[in-house]
Amino acid sequence: MFARACGTPLTATSANRSGQPPTADPRVVADTLPDLDGLLDAGPTPGGAPSTIVDTTTDPMTLVRPGAIPWEEIDACLRG
């Protein structure tokens, strides 16, 4: 409904400060990020591990943040 009201798909990154653990609880987000302009609170979000982030601009490529897809699987896929 919110995306429809905005007229565009929405995405979001994890709601935490860099280096801090991700959270699915909007109360924790509000407490740890007090400078937010707004927070759409629909309760805790379902889901699993956060996304895996890889820097492919480095040689060799480097794992920035481990997540749902194991590094070994990403490494094997990118190297073909």
PyMOL Python script that loads the backbone (N, CA, C, O; Angstrom):
from pymol import cmd

cmd.read_pdbstr("""\
ATOM      1  N   MET A   1       0.822  -1.181   0.000  1.00  0.00           N
ATOM      2  CA  MET A   1       0.000   0.000   0.000  1.00  0.00           C
ATOM      3  C   MET A   1       0.872   1.253   0.000  1.00  0.00           C
ATOM      4  O   MET A   1       0.565   2.212  -0.708  1.00  0.00           O
ATOM      5  N   PHE A   2       1.947   1.263   0.775  1.00  0.00           N
ATOM      6  CA  PHE A   2       2.827   2.428   0.830  1.00  0.00           C
ATOM      7  C   PHE A   2       3.509   2.647  -0.513  1.00  0.00           C
ATOM      8  O   PHE A   2       3.601   3.779  -0.988  1.00  0.00           O
ATOM      9  N   ALA A   3       3.993   1.557  -1.133  1.00  0.00           N
ATOM     10  CA  ALA A   3       4.626   1.677  -2.448  1.00  0.00           C
ATOM     11  C   ALA A   3       3.630   2.182  -3.474  1.00  0.00           C
ATOM     12  O   ALA A   3       3.975   3.007  -4.320  1.00  0.00           O
ATOM     13  N   ARG A   4       2.402   1.697  -3.410  1.00  0.00           N
ATOM     14  CA  ARG A   4       1.374   2.167  -4.342  1.00  0.00           C
ATOM     15  C   ARG A   4       1.127   3.657  -4.152  1.00  0.00           C
ATOM     16  O   ARG A   4       0.992   4.391  -5.131  1.00  0.00           O
ATOM     17  N   ALA A   5       1.066   4.110  -2.912  1.00  0.00           N
ATOM     18  CA  ALA A   5       0.847   5.530  -2.638  1.00  0.00           C
ATOM     19  C   ALA A   5       2.002   6.378  -3.168  1.00  0.00           C
ATOM     20  O   ALA A   5       1.794   7.516  -3.591  1.00  0.00           O
ATOM     21  N   CYS A   6       3.209   5.831  -3.146  1.00  0.00           N
ATOM     22  CA  CYS A   6       4.381   6.552  -3.655  1.00  0.00           C
ATOM     23  C   CYS A   6       4.480   6.480  -5.174  1.00  0.00           C
ATOM     24  O   CYS A   6       5.162   7.292  -5.799  1.00  0.00           O
ATOM     25  N   GLY A   7       3.793   5.501  -5.764  1.00  0.00           N
ATOM     26  CA  GLY A   7       3.821   5.350  -7.214  1.00  0.00           C
ATOM     27  C   GLY A   7       5.103   4.733  -7.741  1.00  0.00           C
ATOM     28  O   GLY A   7       5.415   4.867  -8.924  1.00  0.00           O
ATOM     29  N   THR A   8       5.848   4.062  -6.881  1.00  0.00           N
ATOM     30  CA  THR A   8       7.105   3.455  -7.301  1.00  0.00           C
ATOM     31  C   THR A   8       7.464   2.312  -6.359  1.00  0.00           C
ATOM     32  O   THR A   8       7.069   2.329  -5.193  1.00  0.00           O
ATOM     33  N   PRO A   9       8.202   1.325  -6.841  1.00  0.00           N
ATOM     34  CA  PRO A   9       8.673   0.285  -5.928  1.00  0.00           C
ATOM     35  C   PRO A   9       9.611   0.897  -4.892  1.00  0.00           C
ATOM     36  O   PRO A   9      10.298   1.880  -5.172  1.00  0.00           O
ATOM     37  N   LEU A  10       9.637   0.324  -3.719  1.00  0.00           N
ATOM     38  CA  LEU A  10      10.510   0.799  -2.649  1.00  0.00           C
ATOM     39  C   LEU A  10      11.454  -0.307  -2.226  1.00  0.00           C
ATOM     40  O   LEU A  10      11.087  -1.482  -2.244  1.00  0.00           O
ATOM     41  N   THR A  11      12.642   0.053  -1.854  1.00  0.00           N
ATOM     42  CA  THR A  11      13.565  -0.905  -1.262  1.00  0.00           C
ATOM     43  C   THR A  11      14.185  -0.230  -0.056  1.00  0.00           C
ATOM     44  O   THR A  11      14.106   0.990   0.089  1.00  0.00           O
ATOM     45  N   ALA A  12      14.780  -0.990   0.779  1.00  0.00           N
ATOM     46  CA  ALA A  12      15.429  -0.418   1.953  1.00  0.00           C
ATOM     47  C   ALA A  12      16.645  -1.248   2.309  1.00  0.00           C
ATOM     48  O   ALA A  12      16.684  -2.456   2.077  1.00  0.00           O
ATOM     49  N   THR A  13      17.618  -0.594   2.865  1.00  0.00           N
ATOM     50  CA  THR A  13      18.766  -1.313   3.394  1.00  0.00           C
ATOM     51  C   THR A  13      18.433  -1.703   4.825  1.00  0.00           C
ATOM     52  O   THR A  13      17.396  -1.309   5.357  1.00  0.00           O
ATOM     53  N   SER A  14      19.299  -2.463   5.434  1.00  0.00           N
ATOM     54  CA  SER A  14      19.053  -2.811   6.829  1.00  0.00           C
ATOM     55  C   SER A  14      19.051  -1.539   7.673  1.00  0.00           C
ATOM     56  O   SER A  14      19.822  -0.615   7.415  1.00  0.00           O
ATOM     57  N   ALA A  15      18.207  -1.498   8.652  1.00  0.00           N
ATOM     58  CA  ALA A  15      18.033  -0.291   9.471  1.00  0.00           C
ATOM     59  C   ALA A  15      18.921  -0.364  10.700  1.00  0.00           C
ATOM     60  O   ALA A  15      18.462  -0.632  11.811  1.00  0.00           O
ATOM     61  N   ASN A  16      20.199  -0.121  10.473  1.00  0.00           N
ATOM     62  CA  ASN A  16      21.155  -0.125  11.567  1.00  0.00           C
ATOM     63  C   ASN A  16      22.364   0.711  11.170  1.00  0.00           C
ATOM     64  O   ASN A  16      22.621   0.925   9.985  1.00  0.00           O
ATOM     65  N   ARG A  17      23.087   1.171  12.149  1.00  0.00           N
ATOM     66  CA  ARG A  17      24.331   1.897  11.878  1.00  0.00           C
ATOM     67  C   ARG A  17      25.376   0.902  11.378  1.00  0.00           C
ATOM     68  O   ARG A  17      25.361  -0.269  11.757  1.00  0.00           O
ATOM     69  N   SER A  18      26.270   1.371  10.534  1.00  0.00           N
ATOM     70  CA  SER A  18      27.333   0.533   9.994  1.00  0.00           C
ATOM     71  C   SER A  18      28.085  -0.150  11.130  1.00  0.00           C
ATOM     72  O   SER A  18      28.498   0.485  12.101  1.00  0.00           O
ATOM     73  N   GLY A  19      28.249  -1.456  10.982  1.00  0.00           N
ATOM     74  CA  GLY A  19      28.970  -2.227  11.986  1.00  0.00           C
ATOM     75  C   GLY A  19      28.115  -2.753  13.121  1.00  0.00           C
ATOM     76  O   GLY A  19      28.576  -3.569  13.919  1.00  0.00           O
ATOM     77  N   GLN A  20      26.874  -2.295  13.201  1.00  0.00           N
ATOM     78  CA  GLN A  20      25.967  -2.763  14.252  1.00  0.00           C
ATOM     79  C   GLN A  20      25.093  -3.889  13.706  1.00  0.00           C
ATOM     80  O   GLN A  20      24.900  -3.980  12.494  1.00  0.00           O
ATOM     81  N   PRO A  21      24.569  -4.737  14.567  1.00  0.00           N
ATOM     82  CA  PRO A  21      23.743  -5.840  14.077  1.00  0.00           C
ATOM     83  C   PRO A  21      22.431  -5.325  13.475  1.00  0.00           C
ATOM     84  O   PRO A  21      21.880  -4.330  13.946  1.00  0.00           O
ATOM     85  N   PRO A  22      21.933  -6.002  12.436  1.00  0.00           N
ATOM     86  CA  PRO A  22      20.647  -5.606  11.857  1.00  0.00           C
ATOM     87  C   PRO A  22      19.512  -5.914  12.829  1.00  0.00           C
ATOM     88  O   PRO A  22      19.653  -6.744  13.727  1.00  0.00           O
ATOM     89  N   THR A  23      18.406  -5.243  12.638  1.00  0.00           N
ATOM     90  CA  THR A  23      17.241  -5.502  13.479  1.00  0.00           C
ATOM     91  C   THR A  23      15.981  -5.533  12.634  1.00  0.00           C
ATOM     92  O   THR A  23      15.906  -4.880  11.594  1.00  0.00           O
ATOM     93  N   ALA A  24      15.008  -6.283  13.077  1.00  0.00           N
ATOM     94  CA  ALA A  24      13.711  -6.347  12.410  1.00  0.00           C
ATOM     95  C   ALA A  24      12.638  -5.651  13.241  1.00  0.00           C
ATOM     96  O   ALA A  24      11.463  -5.658  12.873  1.00  0.00           O
ATOM     97  N   ASP A  25      13.035  -5.054  14.354  1.00  0.00           N
ATOM     98  CA  ASP A  25      12.087  -4.435  15.277  1.00  0.00           C
ATOM     99  C   ASP A  25      12.121  -2.911  15.138  1.00  0.00           C
ATOM    100  O   ASP A  25      13.146  -2.293  15.427  1.00  0.00           O
ATOM    101  N   PRO A  26      11.019  -2.296  14.702  1.00  0.00           N
ATOM    102  CA  PRO A  26      11.005  -0.851  14.510  1.00  0.00           C
ATOM    103  C   PRO A  26      11.280  -0.047  15.782  1.00  0.00           C
ATOM    104  O   PRO A  26      11.765   1.082  15.706  1.00  0.00           O
ATOM    105  N   ARG A  27      10.975  -0.618  16.947  1.00  0.00           N
ATOM    106  CA  ARG A  27      11.288   0.096  18.203  1.00  0.00           C
ATOM    107  C   ARG A  27      12.798   0.220  18.395  1.00  0.00           C
ATOM    108  O   ARG A  27      13.288   1.245  18.869  1.00  0.00           O
ATOM    109  N   VAL A  28      13.523  -0.821  18.028  1.00  0.00           N
ATOM    110  CA  VAL A  28      14.980  -0.784  18.122  1.00  0.00           C
ATOM    111  C   VAL A  28      15.535   0.214  17.105  1.00  0.00           C
ATOM    112  O   VAL A  28      16.467   0.960  17.405  1.00  0.00           O
ATOM    113  N   VAL A  29      14.965   0.222  15.913  1.00  0.00           N
ATOM    114  CA  VAL A  29      15.387   1.190  14.883  1.00  0.00           C
ATOM    115  C   VAL A  29      15.210   2.610  15.402  1.00  0.00           C
ATOM    116  O   VAL A  29      16.129   3.422  15.297  1.00  0.00           O
ATOM    117  N   ALA A  30      14.056   2.919  15.954  1.00  0.00           N
ATOM    118  CA  ALA A  30      13.786   4.264  16.471  1.00  0.00           C
ATOM    119  C   ALA A  30      14.757   4.634  17.587  1.00  0.00           C
ATOM    120  O   ALA A  30      15.197   5.780  17.673  1.00  0.00           O
ATOM    121  N   ASP A  31      15.090   3.672  18.437  1.00  0.00           N
ATOM    122  CA  ASP A  31      16.013   3.934  19.544  1.00  0.00           C
ATOM    123  C   ASP A  31      17.442   4.154  19.065  1.00  0.00           C
ATOM    124  O   ASP A  31      18.149   5.009  19.598  1.00  0.00           O
ATOM    125  N   THR A  32      17.874   3.388  18.061  1.00  0.00           N
ATOM    126  CA  THR A  32      19.265   3.458  17.618  1.00  0.00           C
ATOM    127  C   THR A  32      19.499   4.484  16.514  1.00  0.00           C
ATOM    128  O   THR A  32      20.639   4.879  16.270  1.00  0.00           O
ATOM    129  N   LEU A  33      18.438   4.918  15.848  1.00  0.00           N
ATOM    130  CA  LEU A  33      18.553   5.928  14.789  1.00  0.00           C
ATOM    131  C   LEU A  33      17.596   7.087  15.093  1.00  0.00           C
ATOM    132  O   LEU A  33      16.613   7.275  14.376  1.00  0.00           O
ATOM    133  N   PRO A  34      17.866   7.853  16.131  1.00  0.00           N
ATOM    134  CA  PRO A  34      16.924   8.890  16.564  1.00  0.00           C
ATOM    135  C   PRO A  34      16.773  10.068  15.597  1.00  0.00           C
ATOM    136  O   PRO A  34      15.845  10.862  15.745  1.00  0.00           O
ATOM    137  N   ASP A  35      17.663  10.196  14.615  1.00  0.00           N
ATOM    138  CA  ASP A  35      17.595  11.322  13.687  1.00  0.00           C
ATOM    139  C   ASP A  35      16.762  11.042  12.440  1.00  0.00           C
ATOM    140  O   ASP A  35      16.766  11.845  11.508  1.00  0.00           O
ATOM    141  N   LEU A  36      16.051   9.920  12.407  1.00  0.00           N
ATOM    142  CA  LEU A  36      15.215   9.590  11.240  1.00  0.00           C
ATOM    143  C   LEU A  36      14.138  10.643  11.035  1.00  0.00           C
ATOM    144  O   LEU A  36      13.570  11.154  12.001  1.00  0.00           O
ATOM    145  N   ASP A  37      13.858  10.968   9.775  1.00  0.00           N
ATOM    146  CA  ASP A  37      12.763  11.882   9.468  1.00  0.00           C
ATOM    147  C   ASP A  37      11.411  11.201   9.626  1.00  0.00           C
ATOM    148  O   ASP A  37      10.406  11.860   9.894  1.00  0.00           O
ATOM    149  N   GLY A  38      11.387   9.888   9.459  1.00  0.00           N
ATOM    150  CA  GLY A  38      10.144   9.139   9.598  1.00  0.00           C
ATOM    151  C   GLY A  38      10.430   7.659   9.693  1.00  0.00           C
ATOM    152  O   GLY A  38      11.491   7.187   9.284  1.00  0.00           O
ATOM    153  N   LEU A  39       9.484   6.942  10.230  1.00  0.00           N
ATOM    154  CA  LEU A  39       9.618   5.501  10.365  1.00  0.00           C
ATOM    155  C   LEU A  39       8.243   4.885  10.178  1.00  0.00           C
ATOM    156  O   LEU A  39       7.322   5.159  10.948  1.00  0.00           O
ATOM    157  N   LEU A  40       8.108   4.058   9.163  1.00  0.00           N
ATOM    158  CA  LEU A  40       6.857   3.349   8.922  1.00  0.00           C
ATOM    159  C   LEU A  40       6.878   2.095   9.782  1.00  0.00           C
ATOM    160  O   LEU A  40       7.616   1.155   9.489  1.00  0.00           O
ATOM    161  N   ASP A  41       6.078   2.072  10.835  1.00  0.00           N
ATOM    162  CA  ASP A  41       6.075   0.984  11.797  1.00  0.00           C
ATOM    163  C   ASP A  41       4.905   0.052  11.546  1.00  0.00           C
ATOM    164  O   ASP A  41       3.761   0.366  11.876  1.00  0.00           O
ATOM    165  N   ALA A  42       5.203  -1.097  10.958  1.00  0.00           N
ATOM    166  CA  ALA A  42       4.190  -2.128  10.753  1.00  0.00           C
ATOM    167  C   ALA A  42       4.515  -3.352  11.598  1.00  0.00           C
ATOM    168  O   ALA A  42       4.071  -4.462  11.304  1.00  0.00           O
ATOM    169  N   GLY A  43       5.294  -3.133  12.649  1.00  0.00           N
ATOM    170  CA  GLY A  43       5.684  -4.231  13.525  1.00  0.00           C
ATOM    171  C   GLY A  43       6.961  -4.881  13.044  1.00  0.00           C
ATOM    172  O   GLY A  43       7.501  -4.512  12.001  1.00  0.00           O
ATOM    173  N   PRO A  44       7.442  -5.844  13.801  1.00  0.00           N
ATOM    174  CA  PRO A  44       8.669  -6.553  13.408  1.00  0.00           C
ATOM    175  C   PRO A  44       8.518  -7.201  12.035  1.00  0.00           C
ATOM    176  O   PRO A  44       7.458  -7.732  11.703  1.00  0.00           O
ATOM    177  N   THR A  45       9.583  -7.154  11.244  1.00  0.00           N
ATOM    178  CA  THR A  45       9.544  -7.717   9.898  1.00  0.00           C
ATOM    179  C   THR A  45      10.013  -9.162   9.904  1.00  0.00           C
ATOM    180  O   THR A  45      10.921  -9.524  10.652  1.00  0.00           O
ATOM    181  N   PRO A  46       9.393  -9.986   9.067  1.00  0.00           N
ATOM    182  CA  PRO A  46       9.860 -11.363   8.951  1.00  0.00           C
ATOM    183  C   PRO A  46      11.113 -11.390   8.076  1.00  0.00           C
ATOM    184  O   PRO A  46      11.429 -10.404   7.410  1.00  0.00           O
ATOM    185  N   GLY A  47      11.796 -12.470   8.077  1.00  0.00           N
ATOM    186  CA  GLY A  47      12.953 -12.588   7.199  1.00  0.00           C
ATOM    187  C   GLY A  47      14.064 -13.357   7.853  1.00  0.00           C
ATOM    188  O   GLY A  47      13.931 -13.887   8.956  1.00  0.00           O
ATOM    189  N   GLY A  48      15.153 -13.401   7.146  1.00  0.00           N
ATOM    190  CA  GLY A  48      16.297 -14.156   7.629  1.00  0.00           C
ATOM    191  C   GLY A  48      17.522 -13.285   7.706  1.00  0.00           C
ATOM    192  O   GLY A  48      17.463 -12.122   8.104  1.00  0.00           O
ATOM    193  N   ALA A  49      18.614 -13.861   7.325  1.00  0.00           N
ATOM    194  CA  ALA A  49      19.894 -13.159   7.375  1.00  0.00           C
ATOM    195  C   ALA A  49      19.901 -11.973   6.409  1.00  0.00           C
ATOM    196  O   ALA A  49      19.201 -11.999   5.396  1.00  0.00           O
ATOM    197  N   PRO A  50      20.682 -10.941   6.710  1.00  0.00           N
ATOM    198  CA  PRO A  50      20.789  -9.801   5.808  1.00  0.00           C
ATOM    199  C   PRO A  50      21.516 -10.203   4.524  1.00  0.00           C
ATOM    200  O   PRO A  50      22.061 -11.302   4.428  1.00  0.00           O
ATOM    201  N   SER A  51      21.519  -9.315   3.554  1.00  0.00           N
ATOM    202  CA  SER A  51      22.171  -9.593   2.281  1.00  0.00           C
ATOM    203  C   SER A  51      23.682  -9.674   2.445  1.00  0.00           C
ATOM    204  O   SER A  51      24.265  -9.055   3.335  1.00  0.00           O
ATOM    205  N   THR A  52      24.294 -10.447   1.572  1.00  0.00           N
ATOM    206  CA  THR A  52      25.744 -10.548   1.520  1.00  0.00           C
ATOM    207  C   THR A  52      26.235  -9.455   0.581  1.00  0.00           C
ATOM    208  O   THR A  52      25.691  -9.286  -0.510  1.00  0.00           O
ATOM    209  N   ILE A  53      27.253  -8.716   0.994  1.00  0.00           N
ATOM    210  CA  ILE A  53      27.770  -7.629   0.160  1.00  0.00           C
ATOM    211  C   ILE A  53      29.217  -7.939  -0.203  1.00  0.00           C
ATOM    212  O   ILE A  53      30.047  -8.244   0.653  1.00  0.00           O
ATOM    213  N   VAL A  54      29.494  -7.850  -1.521  1.00  0.00           N
ATOM    214  CA  VAL A  54      30.824  -8.147  -2.043  1.00  0.00           C
ATOM    215  C   VAL A  54      31.323  -6.948  -2.833  1.00  0.00           C
ATOM    216  O   VAL A  54      30.588  -6.388  -3.647  1.00  0.00           O
ATOM    217  N   ASP A  55      32.563  -6.554  -2.598  1.00  0.00           N
ATOM    218  CA  ASP A  55      33.190  -5.487  -3.369  1.00  0.00           C
ATOM    219  C   ASP A  55      33.913  -6.127  -4.546  1.00  0.00           C
ATOM    220  O   ASP A  55      34.967  -6.740  -4.376  1.00  0.00           O
ATOM    221  N   THR A  56      33.345  -5.984  -5.737  1.00  0.00           N
ATOM    222  CA  THR A  56      33.950  -6.569  -6.939  1.00  0.00           C
ATOM    223  C   THR A  56      34.868  -5.580  -7.642  1.00  0.00           C
ATOM    224  O   THR A  56      35.402  -5.888  -8.708  1.00  0.00           O
ATOM    225  N   THR A  57      35.063  -4.397  -7.064  1.00  0.00           N
ATOM    226  CA  THR A  57      35.977  -3.419  -7.656  1.00  0.00           C
ATOM    227  C   THR A  57      37.408  -3.652  -7.196  1.00  0.00           C
ATOM    228  O   THR A  57      38.327  -3.005  -7.697  1.00  0.00           O
ATOM    229  N   THR A  58      37.614  -4.560  -6.256  1.00  0.00           N
ATOM    230  CA  THR A  58      38.956  -4.864  -5.772  1.00  0.00           C
ATOM    231  C   THR A  58      39.458  -6.141  -6.429  1.00  0.00           C
ATOM    232  O   THR A  58      38.663  -6.962  -6.888  1.00  0.00           O
ATOM    233  N   ASP A  59      40.759  -6.307  -6.475  1.00  0.00           N
ATOM    234  CA  ASP A  59      41.345  -7.512  -7.036  1.00  0.00           C
ATOM    235  C   ASP A  59      42.347  -8.066  -6.039  1.00  0.00           C
ATOM    236  O   ASP A  59      43.424  -7.488  -5.895  1.00  0.00           O
ATOM    237  N   PRO A  60      42.051  -9.150  -5.348  1.00  0.00           N
ATOM    238  CA  PRO A  60      40.853  -9.966  -5.529  1.00  0.00           C
ATOM    239  C   PRO A  60      39.621  -9.309  -4.889  1.00  0.00           C
ATOM    240  O   PRO A  60      39.742  -8.449  -4.016  1.00  0.00           O
ATOM    241  N   MET A  61      38.440  -9.733  -5.343  1.00  0.00           N
ATOM    242  CA  MET A  61      37.212  -9.204  -4.752  1.00  0.00           C
ATOM    243  C   MET A  61      37.175  -9.554  -3.274  1.00  0.00           C
ATOM    244  O   MET A  61      37.766 -10.541  -2.837  1.00  0.00           O
ATOM    245  N   THR A  62      36.469  -8.724  -2.514  1.00  0.00           N
ATOM    246  CA  THR A  62      36.462  -8.920  -1.063  1.00  0.00           C
ATOM    247  C   THR A  62      35.049  -8.958  -0.510  1.00  0.00           C
ATOM    248  O   THR A  62      34.142  -8.302  -1.022  1.00  0.00           O
ATOM    249  N   LEU A  63      34.889  -9.723   0.525  1.00  0.00           N
ATOM    250  CA  LEU A  63      33.624  -9.803   1.242  1.00  0.00           C
ATOM    251  C   LEU A  63      33.531  -8.592   2.165  1.00  0.00           C
ATOM    252  O   LEU A  63      34.391  -8.387   3.022  1.00  0.00           O
ATOM    253  N   VAL A  64      32.482  -7.794   1.985  1.00  0.00           N
ATOM    254  CA  VAL A  64      32.267  -6.620   2.822  1.00  0.00           C
ATOM    255  C   VAL A  64      31.424  -6.988   4.030  1.00  0.00           C
ATOM    256  O   VAL A  64      31.726  -6.601   5.159  1.00  0.00           O
ATOM    257  N   ARG A  65      30.351  -7.748   3.773  1.00  0.00           N
ATOM    258  CA  ARG A  65      29.477  -8.171   4.870  1.00  0.00           C
ATOM    259  C   ARG A  65      28.935  -9.558   4.570  1.00  0.00           C
ATOM    260  O   ARG A  65      28.310  -9.761   3.530  1.00  0.00           O
ATOM    261  N   PRO A  66      29.164 -10.527   5.472  1.00  0.00           N
ATOM    262  CA  PRO A  66      28.569 -11.848   5.267  1.00  0.00           C
ATOM    263  C   PRO A  66      27.059 -11.783   5.449  1.00  0.00           C
ATOM    264  O   PRO A  66      26.549 -10.959   6.207  1.00  0.00           O
ATOM    265  N   GLY A  67      26.363 -12.648   4.757  1.00  0.00           N
ATOM    266  CA  GLY A  67      24.908 -12.636   4.856  1.00  0.00           C
ATOM    267  C   GLY A  67      24.291 -13.949   4.455  1.00  0.00           C
ATOM    268  O   GLY A  67      24.848 -15.017   4.707  1.00  0.00           O
ATOM    269  N   ALA A  68      23.130 -13.863   3.824  1.00  0.00           N
ATOM    270  CA  ALA A  68      22.311 -15.029   3.524  1.00  0.00           C
ATOM    271  C   ALA A  68      22.986 -16.011   2.567  1.00  0.00           C
ATOM    272  O   ALA A  68      22.795 -17.221   2.688  1.00  0.00           O
ATOM    273  N   ILE A  69      23.766 -15.505   1.626  1.00  0.00           N
ATOM    274  CA  ILE A  69      24.447 -16.386   0.671  1.00  0.00           C
ATOM    275  C   ILE A  69      25.894 -16.542   1.114  1.00  0.00           C
ATOM    276  O   ILE A  69      26.600 -15.545   1.265  1.00  0.00           O
ATOM    277  N   PRO A  70      26.345 -17.762   1.323  1.00  0.00           N
ATOM    278  CA  PRO A  70      27.715 -17.974   1.789  1.00  0.00           C
ATOM    279  C   PRO A  70      28.749 -17.430   0.798  1.00  0.00           C
ATOM    280  O   PRO A  70      28.574 -17.525  -0.417  1.00  0.00           O
ATOM    281  N   TRP A  71      29.815 -16.868   1.334  1.00  0.00           N
ATOM    282  CA  TRP A  71      30.892 -16.299   0.521  1.00  0.00           C
ATOM    283  C   TRP A  71      31.426 -17.316  -0.496  1.00  0.00           C
ATOM    284  O   TRP A  71      31.685 -16.959  -1.646  1.00  0.00           O
ATOM    285  N   GLU A  72      31.592 -18.565  -0.089  1.00  0.00           N
ATOM    286  CA  GLU A  72      32.129 -19.583  -0.992  1.00  0.00           C
ATOM    287  C   GLU A  72      31.240 -19.749  -2.222  1.00  0.00           C
ATOM    288  O   GLU A  72      31.745 -19.941  -3.329  1.00  0.00           O
ATOM    289  N   GLU A  73      29.939 -19.679  -2.042  1.00  0.00           N
ATOM    290  CA  GLU A  73      29.003 -19.814  -3.158  1.00  0.00           C
ATOM    291  C   GLU A  73      29.105 -18.623  -4.108  1.00  0.00           C
ATOM    292  O   GLU A  73      29.088 -18.794  -5.327  1.00  0.00           O
ATOM    293  N   ILE A  74      29.210 -17.430  -3.557  1.00  0.00           N
ATOM    294  CA  ILE A  74      29.356 -16.223  -4.382  1.00  0.00           C
ATOM    295  C   ILE A  74      30.678 -16.258  -5.132  1.00  0.00           C
ATOM    296  O   ILE A  74      30.721 -15.999  -6.335  1.00  0.00           O
ATOM    297  N   ASP A  75      31.750 -16.576  -4.431  1.00  0.00           N
ATOM    298  CA  ASP A  75      33.088 -16.620  -5.020  1.00  0.00           C
ATOM    299  C   ASP A  75      33.113 -17.602  -6.193  1.00  0.00           C
ATOM    300  O   ASP A  75      33.638 -17.279  -7.258  1.00  0.00           O
ATOM    301  N   ALA A  76      32.551 -18.791  -6.004  1.00  0.00           N
ATOM    302  CA  ALA A  76      32.540 -19.804  -7.072  1.00  0.00           C
ATOM    303  C   ALA A  76      31.717 -19.325  -8.257  1.00  0.00           C
ATOM    304  O   ALA A  76      32.103 -19.550  -9.404  1.00  0.00           O
ATOM    305  N   CYS A  77      30.602 -18.674  -8.006  1.00  0.00           N
ATOM    306  CA  CYS A  77      29.733 -18.189  -9.082  1.00  0.00           C
ATOM    307  C   CYS A  77      30.416 -17.075  -9.890  1.00  0.00           C
ATOM    308  O   CYS A  77      30.370 -17.081 -11.120  1.00  0.00           O
ATOM    309  N   LEU A  78      31.039 -16.136  -9.204  1.00  0.00           N
ATOM    310  CA  LEU A  78      31.668 -15.004  -9.892  1.00  0.00           C
ATOM    311  C   LEU A  78      32.913 -15.428 -10.667  1.00  0.00           C
ATOM    312  O   LEU A  78      33.245 -14.822 -11.686  1.00  0.00           O
ATOM    313  N   ARG A  79      33.587 -16.441 -10.201  1.00  0.00           N
ATOM    314  CA  ARG A  79      34.801 -16.902 -10.877  1.00  0.00           C
ATOM    315  C   ARG A  79      34.495 -17.879 -12.010  1.00  0.00           C
ATOM    316  O   ARG A  79      35.362 -18.207 -12.819  1.00  0.00           O
ATOM    317  N   GLY A  80      33.221 -18.345 -12.050  1.00  0.00           N
ATOM    318  CA  GLY A  80      32.780 -19.220 -13.126  1.00  0.00           C
ATOM    319  C   GLY A  80      33.307 -20.594 -12.984  1.00  0.00           C
ATOM    320  O   GLY A  80      33.022 -21.454 -13.817  1.00  0.00           O
TER     321      GLY A  80
END
""", "prot")
cmd.dss("prot")
cmd.show_as("cartoon", "prot")
cmd.util.cbc("prot")
cmd.orient("prot")
